[in-house]
């Protein structure tokens, strides 16, 4: 959980010139704190900002060849580092997600109950799972709605199944799922 102010997070933190420019361009205080918190999480894993490299598609990589995935949302930031490909996402539960549901929900409409008081939480959990898969797979042109599917699940489940239907190939994945109060988090290590 991010509890520090941006100035406190930035103190004694060594950023690359590129990261410094990126940070200076961030007007949103929440995004600034998330960006800086990620750099502190890197330090816990014995990495520096300079060890974090982004490819042309914006996917982060570590200079030593290990895999990393990054996420932040309001009061939370997280990274996952592994010798295998990874994906992680955390999202705050907000009713705003209903407005974009048609852009990322496909076959899931078959089991979702739009009248349920848990509908927004279900959408958030599905988004997190799909975002984690998307980060793991990093396939250009991959569609949340058309290629990624999350079979039925309970919000109390600590693992979810995810499917990728792409180029006539079906791949199945098991994702970890956490409910953290008003947040949902999903992650996967392949």
NUGU-882070 format. One line per 10 residues: number of its first residue (from 1); for each residue x, y, z of N, C-alpha, C. Coordinates in Angstrom, 2 decimals, padded with zeros to 5 digits, always signed. Layout:
N
NUM = X,Y,Z,X,Y,Z,X,Y,Z; ...;
REM end
This chain:
190
1 = +000.84,-001.17,+000.00,+000.00,+000.00,+000.00,+000.89,+001.24,+000.00; +000.53,+002.21,-000.81,+001.30,+003.46,-000.91,+000.77,+004.43,+000.15; +001.61,+004.72,+001.12,+001.21,+005.65,+002.19,+002.06,+006.91,+002.19; +003.17,+006.90,+001.45,+004.08,+008.04,+001.44,+003.62,+009.10,+000.44; +004.03,+010.33,+000.69,+003.79,+011.42,-000.25,+004.80,+011.33,-001.38; +004.50,+011.96,-002.50,+005.38,+011.91,-003.67,+006.78,+012.43,-003.35; +006.88,+013.51,-002.61,+008.19,+014.06,-002.26,+009.01,+013.07,-001.43; +008.34,+012.40,-000.51,+009.00,+011.40,+000.33,+009.47,+010.22,-000.52; +008.65,+009.80,-001.48,+009.01,+008.69,-002.35,+010.18,+009.05,-003.27; +010.24,+010.31,-003.66,+011.28,+010.73,-004.61,+012.63,+010.99,-003.93;
11 = +012.61,+011.29,-002.65,+013.85,+011.57,-001.92,+014.80,+010.38,-002.00; +016.05,+010.66,-002.32,+017.12,+009.64,-002.38,+016.90,+008.56,-003.43; +016.02,+008.79,-004.36,+015.77,+007.83,-005.43,+016.54,+008.27,-006.67; +017.35,+007.38,-007.22,+018.13,+007.70,-008.41,+017.37,+007.23,-009.64; +016.98,+008.19,-010.48,+016.25,+007.89,-011.71,+017.12,+008.14,-012.92; +016.89,+007.38,-013.96,+017.58,+007.64,-015.23,+017.04,+008.96,-015.78; +017.79,+009.62,-016.67,+017.27,+010.85,-017.27,+015.91,+010.64,-017.95; +015.74,+009.52,-018.63,+014.47,+009.23,-019.29,+013.33,+009.11,-018.28; +013.57,+008.43,-017.17,+012.54,+008.31,-016.13,+012.26,+009.65,-015.47; +013.31,+010.46,-015.30,+013.13,+011.79,-014.74,+012.22,+012.64,-015.61;
21 = +012.42,+012.57,-016.91,+011.57,+013.32,-017.86,+010.13,+012.78,-017.80; +010.03,+011.47,-017.76,+008.69,+010.86,-017.69,+007.96,+011.29,-016.42; +008.67,+011.27,-015.29,+008.08,+011.68,-014.02,+007.68,+013.15,-014.05; +008.53,+014.00,-014.60,+008.24,+015.43,-014.67,+006.98,+015.71,-015.50; +006.70,+014.85,-016.45,+005.52,+015.02,-017.30,+004.22,+014.52,-016.68; +004.34,+013.85,-015.53,+003.14,+013.32,-014.86,+002.50,+014.39,-013.99; +001.34,+014.83,-014.36,+000.62,+015.86,-013.60,-000.24,+015.24,-012.50; -000.64,+014.00,-012.70,-001.51,+013.33,-011.74,-000.67,+012.80,-010.57; -000.96,+013.26,-009.37,-000.20,+012.89,-008.18,-000.28,+011.38,-007.91; -001.43,+010.78,-008.18,-001.58,+009.34,-007.96,-000.65,+008.56,-008.88;
31 = -000.55,+008.98,-010.15,+000.35,+008.30,-011.09,+001.81,+008.50,-010.68; +002.15,+009.70,-010.21,+003.51,+009.97,-009.76,+003.89,+009.03,-008.61; +002.99,+008.92,-007.64,+003.26,+008.05,-006.49,+003.37,+006.59,-006.91; +002.52,+006.15,-007.83,+002.61,+004.78,-008.33,+003.92,+004.52,-009.03; +004.33,+005.45,-009.89,+005.60,+005.35,-010.62,+006.78,+005.25,-009.65; +006.78,+006.13,-008.66,+007.89,+006.15,-007.68,+007.86,+004.91,-006.78; +006.68,+004.47,-006.41,+006.56,+003.27,-005.57,+007.12,+002.04,-006.27; +006.89,+001.96,-007.57,+007.44,+000.84,-008.34,+008.96,+000.84,-008.25; +009.57,+002.03,-008.30,+011.04,+002.11,-008.21,+011.52,+001.65,-006.83; +010.76,+001.92,-005.79,+011.12,+001.43,-004.46,+010.96,-000.08,-004.36;
41 = +009.93,-000.61,-005.00,+009.75,-002.07,-005.03,+010.90,-002.74,-005.78; +011.37,-002.10,-006.85,+012.54,-002.61,-007.56,+013.75,-002.71,-006.62; +013.94,-001.68,-005.81,+015.08,-001.66,-004.88,+014.99,-002.81,-003.88; +013.79,-003.16,-003.45,+013.62,-004.29,-002.54,+014.13,-005.57,-003.19; +013.98,-005.66,-004.50,+014.43,-006.83,-005.25,+015.87,-006.65,-005.77; +016.57,-005.64,-005.24,+017.97,-005.34,-005.61,+018.15,-004.90,-007.05; +017.18,-004.14,-007.55,+017.26,-003.54,-008.87,+017.19,-002.02,-008.74; +017.69,-001.36,-009.76,+017.62,+000.10,-009.84,+016.76,+000.49,-011.03; +016.38,+001.74,-011.07,+015.60,+002.24,-012.19,+016.31,+001.95,-013.52; +017.62,+002.05,-013.53,+018.39,+001.81,-014.76,+018.30,+000.36,-015.23;
51 = +017.92,-000.56,-014.33,+017.78,-001.97,-014.69,+016.46,-002.26,-015.41; +015.56,-001.29,-015.39,+014.24,-001.45,-016.00,+014.26,-000.87,-017.41; +013.98,-001.72,-018.38,+014.04,-001.33,-019.79,+012.67,-001.61,-020.41; +012.18,-000.67,-021.19,+010.90,-000.85,-021.88,+011.14,-001.09,-023.36; +010.43,-002.09,-023.92,+010.57,-002.34,-025.36,+009.66,-001.37,-026.13; +009.65,-001.51,-027.45,+008.89,-000.59,-028.30,+007.39,-000.61,-028.03; +006.89,-001.72,-027.51,+005.47,-001.82,-027.21,+005.14,-001.35,-025.79; +006.16,-000.95,-025.03,+005.94,-000.46,-023.67,+006.03,-001.52,-022.60; +006.38,-002.74,-022.98,+006.50,-003.83,-022.00,+007.82,-003.70,-021.25; +007.78,-003.79,-019.92,+009.02,-003.70,-019.15,+009.82,-005.01,-019.16;
61 = +011.14,-004.85,-019.13,+012.08,-005.98,-019.04,+013.17,-005.59,-018.05; +013.85,-006.57,-017.51,+014.99,-006.30,-016.63,+016.28,-006.55,-017.39; +017.28,-005.76,-017.07,+018.55,-005.82,-017.79,+019.26,-007.16,-017.65; +018.97,-007.92,-016.58,+019.63,-009.21,-016.40,+018.88,-010.37,-017.07; +017.81,-010.06,-017.80,+017.07,-011.09,-018.52,+015.92,-011.71,-017.75; +015.79,-011.37,-016.45,+014.65,-011.88,-015.69,+013.39,-011.16,-016.15; +012.26,-011.76,-015.87,+010.97,-011.20,-016.28,+010.38,-010.34,-015.17; +009.66,-009.30,-015.58,+009.00,-008.42,-014.62,+007.65,-007.99,-015.17; +006.71,-007.79,-014.27,+005.44,-007.17,-014.60,+005.16,-006.16,-013.50; +004.54,-005.06,-013.90,+004.33,-003.90,-013.01,+002.87,-003.51,-013.03;
71 = +002.37,-003.08,-011.87,+001.01,-002.55,-011.80,+000.92,-001.54,-010.67; +000.04,-000.57,-010.84,-000.33,+000.32,-009.74,-001.71,+000.90,-010.00; -002.43,+001.09,-008.92,-003.78,+001.63,-008.98,-004.07,+002.35,-007.67; -004.19,+003.66,-007.74,-004.49,+004.49,-006.58,-003.53,+004.21,-005.43; -003.98,+003.49,-004.38,-003.18,+003.30,-003.17,-002.25,+002.09,-003.20; -002.23,+001.35,-004.29,-001.42,+000.14,-004.35,-000.48,+000.14,-005.55; +000.67,-000.46,-005.33,+001.63,-000.71,-006.40,+002.20,-002.10,-006.15; +002.53,-002.80,-007.23,+003.10,-004.14,-007.10,+003.96,-004.45,-008.31; +004.96,-005.28,-008.08,+005.75,-005.84,-009.17,+005.85,-007.34,-008.91; +006.12,-008.06,-009.97,+006.41,-009.47,-009.84,+007.62,-009.75,-010.72;
81 = +008.61,-010.40,-010.15,+009.88,-010.70,-010.83,+010.07,-012.22,-010.80; +010.46,-012.77,-011.95,+010.60,-014.23,-012.04,+011.58,-014.60,-013.14; +012.00,-015.86,-013.10,+012.81,-016.41,-014.19,+011.91,-016.86,-015.34; +010.60,-016.81,-015.15,+009.63,-017.19,-016.16,+008.76,-015.98,-016.50; +008.12,-015.98,-017.68,+007.22,-014.87,-018.02,+006.12,-014.68,-016.97; +005.76,-013.41,-016.73,+004.82,-013.06,-015.67,+003.85,-011.97,-016.13; +002.75,-011.86,-015.41,+001.80,-010.77,-015.63,+001.08,-010.50,-014.32; +000.86,-009.21,-014.01,+000.15,-008.83,-012.79,-000.68,-007.58,-013.05; -001.82,-007.51,-012.39,-002.63,-006.30,-012.45,-003.39,-006.14,-011.15; -003.53,-004.90,-010.72,-004.36,-004.56,-009.57,-005.25,-003.40,-009.99;
91 = -006.50,-003.49,-009.58,-007.48,-002.45,-009.93,-008.39,-002.16,-008.75; -008.70,-000.90,-008.60,-009.67,-000.48,-007.61,-011.07,-000.72,-008.16; -011.95,-001.23,-007.32,-013.33,-001.49,-007.73,-014.05,-000.15,-007.86; -014.48,+000.16,-009.10,-015.20,+001.41,-009.37,-016.31,+001.15,-010.37; -017.43,+001.79,-010.18,-018.58,+001.59,-011.08,-018.28,+002.05,-012.50; -017.26,+002.87,-012.67,-016.85,+003.37,-013.98,-016.56,+002.22,-014.96; -016.21,+001.05,-014.45,-015.85,-000.09,-015.30,-017.04,-000.58,-016.12; -018.26,-000.34,-015.63,-019.46,-000.77,-016.34,-019.52,-000.11,-017.72; -019.07,+001.14,-017.80,-019.12,+001.89,-019.06,-018.24,+001.29,-020.15; -017.18,+000.61,-019.77,-016.26,+000.03,-020.76,-016.39,-001.48,-020.87;
101 = -017.32,-002.07,-020.14,-017.45,-003.53,-020.11,-017.61,-004.14,-021.50; -018.35,-003.49,-022.38,-018.56,-004.05,-023.72,-017.27,-004.12,-024.54; -016.25,-003.42,-024.09,-014.98,-003.43,-024.81,-014.09,-004.61,-024.41; -014.35,-005.20,-023.22,-013.47,-006.29,-022.78,-014.21,-007.56,-022.38; -015.52,-007.52,-022.28,-016.30,-008.70,-021.92,-016.86,-009.33,-023.20; -016.59,-010.62,-023.36,-017.11,-011.37,-024.51,-018.04,-012.46,-024.02; -017.54,-013.69,-024.03,-018.35,-014.84,-023.61,-018.75,-014.77,-022.13; -018.09,-013.95,-021.36,-018.40,-013.83,-019.92,-019.82,-013.33,-019.67; -020.42,-012.65,-020.67,-021.81,-012.18,-020.51,-022.73,-013.36,-020.21; -022.36,-014.57,-020.66,-023.21,-015.74,-020.45,-023.40,-016.06,-018.96;
111 = -022.46,-015.71,-018.11,-022.61,-016.03,-016.69,-022.70,-014.80,-015.78; -022.47,-013.62,-016.30,-022.55,-012.41,-015.48,-024.00,-012.01,-015.24; -024.29,-011.57,-014.02,-025.62,-011.08,-013.66,-025.52,-009.58,-013.45; -025.99,-008.82,-014.44,-025.87,-007.37,-014.39,-026.71,-006.74,-013.27; -027.63,-007.49,-012.72,-028.47,-006.97,-011.63,-027.86,-007.27,-010.25; -026.82,-008.07,-010.22,-026.19,-008.45,-008.95,-025.46,-007.27,-008.33; -025.47,-007.22,-007.01,-024.70,-006.18,-006.33,-023.19,-006.45,-006.42; -022.81,-007.60,-006.96,-021.40,-007.95,-007.13,-020.92,-007.75,-008.57; -021.79,-007.23,-009.44,-021.48,-007.08,-010.86,-020.19,-006.28,-011.09; -020.04,-005.15,-010.42,-018.86,-004.30,-010.61,-017.61,-005.03,-010.13;
121 = -017.72,-005.75,-009.04,-016.58,-006.53,-008.53,-016.20,-007.64,-009.52; -017.21,-008.30,-010.09,-016.94,-009.35,-011.08,-016.22,-008.77,-012.30; -016.71,-007.64,-012.79,-016.06,-006.99,-013.94,-014.62,-006.64,-013.61; -014.39,-006.13,-012.41,-013.04,-005.74,-012.01,-012.12,-006.96,-011.95; -012.61,-008.05,-011.39,-011.80,-009.28,-011.32,-011.49,-009.80,-012.72; -012.47,-009.75,-013.62,-012.25,-010.21,-015.00,-011.22,-009.32,-015.68; -011.36,-008.00,-015.51,-010.38,-007.08,-016.11,-008.97,-007.41,-015.62; -008.81,-007.59,-014.31,-007.49,-007.90,-013.74,-006.92,-009.18,-014.34; -007.75,-010.19,-014.43,-007.28,-011.47,-014.98,-006.86,-011.30,-016.44; -007.68,-010.62,-017.23,-007.36,-010.43,-018.65,-006.13,-009.54,-018.81;
131 = -006.01,-008.50,-018.01,-004.83,-007.62,-018.09,-003.56,-008.40,-017.74; -003.63,-009.26,-016.74,-002.48,-010.09,-016.36,-002.08,-011.02,-017.51; -003.07,-011.64,-018.13,-002.79,-012.52,-019.27,-002.18,-011.72,-020.42; -002.74,-010.55,-020.68,-002.24,-009.70,-021.75,-000.77,-009.34,-021.52; -000.44,-008.99,-020.28,+000.95,-008.64,-019.95,+001.86,-009.85,-020.08; +001.37,-011.01,-019.69,+002.16,-012.24,-019.81,+002.43,-012.58,-021.27; +001.39,-012.57,-022.08,+001.49,-013.04,-023.46,+002.14,-012.03,-024.40; +001.83,-010.75,-024.23,+002.41,-009.67,-025.04,+002.35,-009.96,-026.54; +001.18,-010.35,-027.01,+000.98,-010.64,-028.43,+000.35,-009.41,-029.09; +001.03,-008.80,-030.06,+000.42,-007.66,-030.75,-000.92,-008.04,-031.37;
141 = -001.93,-007.20,-031.18,-003.24,-007.45,-031.75,-004.15,-008.31,-030.88; -003.67,-008.74,-029.73,-004.48,-009.56,-028.82,-005.64,-008.72,-028.29; -006.85,-009.24,-028.37,-008.05,-008.53,-027.93,-008.57,-009.11,-026.62; -008.79,-008.24,-025.64,-009.37,-008.68,-024.37,-010.72,-009.36,-024.61; -011.53,-008.77,-025.46,-012.89,-009.24,-025.70,-012.92,-010.50,-026.56; -012.14,-010.53,-027.62,-012.24,-011.60,-028.60,-011.29,-012.77,-028.37; -010.17,-012.53,-027.73,-009.16,-013.60,-027.59,-008.97,-014.12,-026.17; -009.30,-013.31,-025.17,-009.09,-013.72,-023.78,-010.44,-014.00,-023.12; -010.53,-015.13,-022.45,-011.77,-015.50,-021.78,-011.49,-015.95,-020.35; -012.40,-015.59,-019.46,-012.32,-016.02,-018.07,-013.58,-016.84,-017.79;
151 = -013.44,-018.16,-017.64,-014.60,-019.01,-017.34,-015.23,-018.62,-015.99; -016.44,-019.08,-015.71,-017.13,-018.72,-014.46,-016.26,-018.96,-013.23; -016.42,-018.08,-012.25,-015.65,-018.13,-011.02,-016.45,-017.48,-009.90; -015.98,-017.66,-008.69,-016.56,-016.96,-007.53,-015.57,-015.89,-007.09; -016.07,-014.78,-006.60,-015.19,-013.71,-006.15,-014.31,-014.13,-004.99; -014.70,-015.17,-004.28,-013.90,-015.68,-003.16,-012.82,-016.66,-003.61; -012.83,-017.05,-004.89,-011.82,-017.97,-005.41,-010.44,-017.32,-005.37; -009.45,-018.07,-004.96,-008.07,-017.57,-004.93,-007.32,-017.90,-006.21; -007.96,-018.66,-007.09,-007.38,-018.88,-008.41,-008.50,-018.86,-009.44; -008.16,-018.36,-010.60,-009.09,-018.26,-011.72,-008.45,-018.94,-012.93;
161 = -009.27,-019.43,-013.81,-008.75,-019.95,-015.07,-008.84,-018.83,-016.10; -007.91,-018.83,-017.00,-007.93,-017.90,-018.10,-007.63,-018.66,-019.37; -008.23,-018.21,-020.46,-008.03,-018.86,-021.74,-007.64,-017.82,-022.79; -006.75,-018.24,-023.67,-006.39,-017.42,-024.81,-006.72,-018.20,-026.07; -007.64,-017.66,-026.86,-008.03,-018.25,-028.14,-007.44,-017.35,-029.22; -006.29,-017.74,-029.74,-005.61,-016.88,-030.71,-004.98,-017.74,-031.79; -005.14,-017.35,-033.04,-004.60,-018.10,-034.18,-004.98,-019.58,-034.13; -006.24,-019.85,-033.83,-006.79,-021.21,-033.79,-006.12,-022.10,-032.74; -005.47,-021.48,-031.76,-004.83,-022.23,-030.69,-005.49,-021.83,-029.37; -005.85,-022.81,-028.57,-006.41,-022.56,-027.25,-005.35,-022.85,-026.20;
171 = -005.04,-021.85,-025.40,-004.10,-022.04,-024.30,-004.85,-021.72,-023.01; -004.65,-022.54,-021.99,-005.30,-022.32,-020.70,-004.25,-021.98,-019.65; -004.64,-021.11,-018.74,-003.73,-020.62,-017.71,-004.46,-020.57,-016.37; -003.71,-020.79,-015.32,-004.25,-020.62,-013.98,-003.65,-019.36,-013.38; -004.51,-018.47,-012.93,-004.08,-017.20,-012.36,-004.40,-017.16,-010.87; -003.55,-016.52,-010.11,-003.85,-016.26,-008.70,-004.76,-015.03,-008.65; -005.69,-015.03,-007.71,-006.64,-013.93,-007.57,-006.73,-013.53,-006.09; -006.60,-012.25,-005.84,-006.70,-011.71,-004.48,-007.75,-010.62,-004.45; -008.57,-010.64,-003.42,-009.50,-009.55,-003.17,-008.95,-008.79,-001.97; -008.63,-007.52,-002.19,-008.01,-006.69,-001.15,-008.93,-005.51,-000.82;
181 = -010.00,-005.78,-000.11,-010.96,-004.71,+000.19,-011.60,-004.19,-001.07; -011.33,-002.94,-001.41,-011.89,-002.33,-002.62,-011.01,-002.52,-003.84; -010.11,-003.49,-003.80,-009.22,-003.77,-004.91,-009.26,-005.25,-005.26; -008.97,-005.54,-006.52,-008.76,-006.92,-006.96,-007.38,-006.97,-007.61; -006.72,-008.10,-007.43,-005.40,-008.31,-008.03,-005.39,-009.71,-008.63; -004.80,-009.81,-009.79,-004.59,-011.12,-010.42,-003.17,-011.17,-010.93; -002.54,-012.33,-010.81,-001.20,-012.48,-011.37,-000.97,-013.90,-011.83; +000.01,-014.03,-012.71,+000.32,-015.32,-013.30,+001.82,-015.42,-013.55; +002.36,-016.58,-013.27,+003.74,-016.92,-013.61,+003.64,-018.17,-014.48; +004.12,-018.08,-015.72,+003.95,-019.25,-016.61,+005.05,-020.28,-016.40;
REM end
